[in-house]
Amino acid sequence: MFNIPPTRKREFVLRCKACRENVPAPVETMPGTWILADCPLCGQKRRYLPADIFRGSLSYRLNRRLVAWERRVHE
């Protein structure tokens, strides 16, 4: 279990209906009605109900993109 990147805990995430990956939800609190969200991985824009939003970790694919982006920013 060495060399595993730490998981990035997010307040709210949702599972993209197109690519089935956990992506950040564009909310700071639990919404009372449906929301529109863009997937940063596949680019799909879809509606999500509050039942689709949960607390959890981002997809590994998205974590790799964020880590690569942070390295470029800090260089």
Secondary structure, DSSP 8 states (H G I E B T S, - for coil): --S-----EEEEEEE-TTT--EEE-S-SS--SS-EEEE-TTT--EEEE-GGGEEEEE--HHHHHHHHHHHHHHH-
